[in-house]
């Protein structure tokens, strides 16, 4: 696949997979959790979480996160170019305008009280900004002694162009 096709595949995964796994860590303790994660046109990825969730506390301590989107419905060994890996920087959303934007993306048909996501609210919106992206290019069955990597890098600008 050329870079344009790789970017389009990444954008497809992000728009069709409702959930992403977010890997976080703090104090050398890893944590991984699924969340509903939605990207905007600039590739910022938003989700909402309880402020006391392990991954929320981990992001407060360490903004480096790793997200994956993948098609879990495909048969084993046929997932080539169907798993997107994203190295990101994450943060809690503190700006009211951005919080409203996150709300529209995550809860498009729901009216919610934004007060529950700021100040003394129990939840927050979070944003991850990708720094690097890869797609898997081999299944485990295709690995050989000559295999150097099972992922191929995808330029972020190609994903943004396809979103």
C-alpha positions in Angstrom: 0.0 0.0 0.0 1.2 3.5 -0.7 1.2 6.3 1.9 -2.2 7.6 0.7 -3.8 4.2 1.0 -2.2 3.7 4.4 -3.6 7.0 5.6 -7.0 6.2 4.3 -7.0 2.8 6.0 -6.0 4.5 9.3 -8.9 7.0 8.9 -11.3 4.2 8.1 -10.3 2.3 11.3 -10.7 5.4 13.4 -14.1 6.1 12.0 -15.5 2.6 12.1 -14.0 1.3 15.4 -16.0 2.8 18.2 -13.5 1.7 20.9 -9.8 2.2 21.3 -7.5 0.7 23.9 -5.5 3.2 25.8 -2.3 2.0 27.4 -1.0 4.2 30.3 1.5 3.8 33.0 2.6 5.4 36.3 5.3 4.3 38.7 6.4 1.6 36.2 2.9 0.0 36.4 1.2 -0.4 33.0 -2.5 -0.2 32.6 -4.7 -0.7 29.5 -8.4 0.2 29.1 -11.0 0.3 26.3 -12.8 3.6 25.9 -15.1 5.1 23.3 -12.7 7.3 21.4 -13.6 9.7 18.6 -11.1 11.8 16.5 -11.7 15.3 15.1 -10.6 16.5 11.7 -7.2 17.5 13.1 -6.7 14.0 14.5 -7.1 14.9 18.2 -8.7 11.9 19.8 -11.3 12.4 22.6 -12.9 10.2 25.2 -14.6 10.7 28.6 -13.7 8.9 31.8 -14.2 9.0 35.5 -11.5 11.2 37.2 -10.6 8.4 39.6 -10.1 5.7 36.9 -6.6 4.2 36.9 -6.0 5.5 33.4 -7.2 9.0 34.3 -4.8 9.1 37.2 -2.0 7.7 35.1 -2.5 10.4 32.5 -2.2 13.1 35.3 1.1 11.5 36.3 2.4 10.6 32.8 0.9 12.1 29.6 2.6 9.5 27.3 0.0 7.0 26.1 -0.4 4.4 23.4 -3.7 3.8 21.6 -4.8 1.0 19.3 -7.8 0.8 17.1 -8.4 -2.6 15.5 -11.1 -4.7 13.8 -11.7 -7.4 16.3 -14.3 -9.1 14.1 -11.8 -10.4 11.5 -10.7 -14.0 11.7 -7.3 -14.6 13.3 -4.4 -14.2 10.8 -6.4 -11.9 8.5 -5.9 -8.6 10.3 -3.2 -7.2 8.0 -3.5 -3.4 7.8 -6.4 -3.6 10.3 -4.7 -2.5 13.5 -3.7 1.1 14.0 -1.0 1.9 16.6 -0.7 5.5 17.9 1.9 6.9 20.2 0.3 10.0 21.7 0.5 12.7 24.4 -2.7 12.9 26.4 -4.2 15.5 28.7 -7.4 16.4 30.4 -9.6 18.9 28.6 -9.8 22.1 30.6 -11.1 24.6 28.1 -14.9 25.0 27.9 -15.0 25.3 24.1 -12.9 22.2 23.7 -15.1 20.4 26.3 -18.2 21.2 24.2 -16.4 20.0 21.1 -15.5 16.7 22.8 -19.1 16.4 24.0 -20.5 16.8 20.4 -18.0 14.1 19.1 -18.5 11.5 21.9 -22.2 12.1 22.7 -23.6 13.5 19.4 -27.3 12.8 20.1 -27.3 13.3 23.8 -27.8 16.3 26.0 -25.6 16.1 29.0 -24.7 18.6 31.7 -21.1 19.7 31.0 -20.9 20.6 34.8 -20.4 16.8 35.3 -17.1 17.1 33.3 -15.5 20.1 35.0 -14.8 21.4 38.5 -16.3 19.1 41.0 -17.7 16.8 38.3 -16.9 13.1 38.5 -15.9 12.8 34.8 -13.6 14.6 32.4 -13.0 14.7 28.7 -9.5 13.7 27.7 -7.6 14.4 24.5 -4.7 12.5 22.9 -2.6 14.0 20.1 -0.8 11.4 18.0 2.9 11.7 17.6 3.5 8.6 15.5 1.4 6.0 13.8 1.8 2.5 12.4 -0.4 -0.1 10.8 0.4 -3.8 11.2 1.5 -5.2 7.9 1.9 -8.9 8.7 -0.1 -11.5 10.6 1.8 -13.7 13.0 1.5 -16.5 10.4 3.5 -14.5 7.9 6.5 -13.9 10.2 9.7 -15.4 8.9 13.3 -15.4 9.9 13.7 -12.4 7.6 11.0 -10.3 9.3 12.3 -7.0 10.6 9.0 -5.5 11.8 5.4 -6.4 11.7 4.3 -2.7 11.5 4.8 0.0 8.9 4.9 3.7 9.7 2.1 5.9 8.5 2.8 9.7 8.2 0.3 11.6 10.4 -0.3 14.1 7.6 -1.6 11.2 5.4 -4.1 10.2 8.1 -5.2 13.8 8.6 -5.7 14.2 4.9 -8.0 11.2 4.9 -10.1 12.1 7.9 
